[in-house]
């Protein structure tokens, strides 16, 4: 008798969509948190380093899930490198101890790179490139 798992693997499109959403959350967090804290000082917990680390860990986890389903081709390798470098940038921004402005810039650039990796993987998957 064969055991079947009730858990289905996350599709490439879904994991890439989640990755893009997390990248957008990183950008919104970087740009929106100072405004939210200025308007509602009770939300200072949003600026905590644990938020940055949590978003970076989630992005790394989704990247690993996504990369397993990305094409095995030279372009797929380049997309993987972009994703890995971008996630490393998120961790560097969160842990490097740089100024708030430098952290924002590093996070935004890394989140854009991560979004591009997910978008390119989805595009390549759909268009067979």
N, C-alpha and C positions, 0 to 999 in steps of 0.2 A: 504494500500500500504506500503510495507516494504522498508525502507531506506537501501541502500547498501553503504558500504564504498569503495571508490576507492583505499584506502591505504591497502596494504596487510601487515600482520605482518612479521617482519624479521625472516627468518628461523633460527633454532638453529645452523645449519652449517655455515650460513653466519655470524651470530653475533659472533660465536666462532672464525671464520676466521678473522673478524675485530679485535677482542680482541687480537689475536695472533699478528696481524700486528701492533697494537698499542704498544704492549709489545716490539716488535722488534724496533719500532721507538724510544721508551724510551732508549733502549740499544744503538742504533746507535747515538742518541743525546748525551748520556753520554760519549761514547767513541770517537765520531767524532767531536764534537763541539770544543774541545781544538785544534785539528789539523786544522780545518777550520779557526778558529780565528787566529791561528799562520800564516796561509798562506794568509788569506784575512781579515785583521783587521776590515774591514767595516762590518763584520758579527757578531760583538760583541752582537748585539741584541739577537742572538740565546742563549746566556748564561743568559738571563734575567730570573728572578724567575717566571714571568708570563708564560713562555714557560713550565716550570716544572708543575706549577699549572694547566695549560690548558691540558697538557697530562694526568695528574692525574684525572682531572674532566672527560675527554673523556673516560678514562679507567673505571672509576666508572660507568658512564652511560652505556657503553657497557656491563659491568659486570652485571648490574641490568637487562638489556634486555636479556642477555644470561641465567642468573640463573632462570628466570621464566620458561624456557623450559628445564632445566636440570632435570634428573630423580629424582623422589621422593623415595629415598632409602637411606640406611645408607651411601653408597658410595657417593651418590649425596650430602648428608649433609656434608661429609668430603670435597668434592670438593668445595662446597659453602664457607666453613670455610677458605680453602686455598685461594680462590679468595678474600674474604673480608679482610683477614689478609694481603694479597699482595697489595691490593689497599691502605689499611691503611699505609703500608710501603712506598708506593709512596708519599702519602701526608706527612708522617713523614719526609722523605728524603727532600722534597721540603720546609717544614716549620720549621724544627727543628733548623736551624742555625748552623749546624755542618760544619766541614771542607769540602772543595770541594771533597777530596778523599773519606771521609766517606759518603758523599751524593752520589757519584758515586757507591760505593759498595752497599749501601742500595737500590738504584734505580735498579741496575742490579739484585740483589737477588730478589727484589720484582717483577720485570718484568719477571724473569724466573719462579717464583711461579705462577704468573698470567697466563703465557703461559701454564704451566703444568695443571692448572685448566681447561683452555679452551680445551687443547688437550685431557685430560682425559675425560671430558664431551663428546666431540665428539666421542672418542673411545668407551665409554660406550654406547652411543646412537646407534652407528653403529653395535656394536657387542652384544648388548642386555645384557651386563654384569651388 
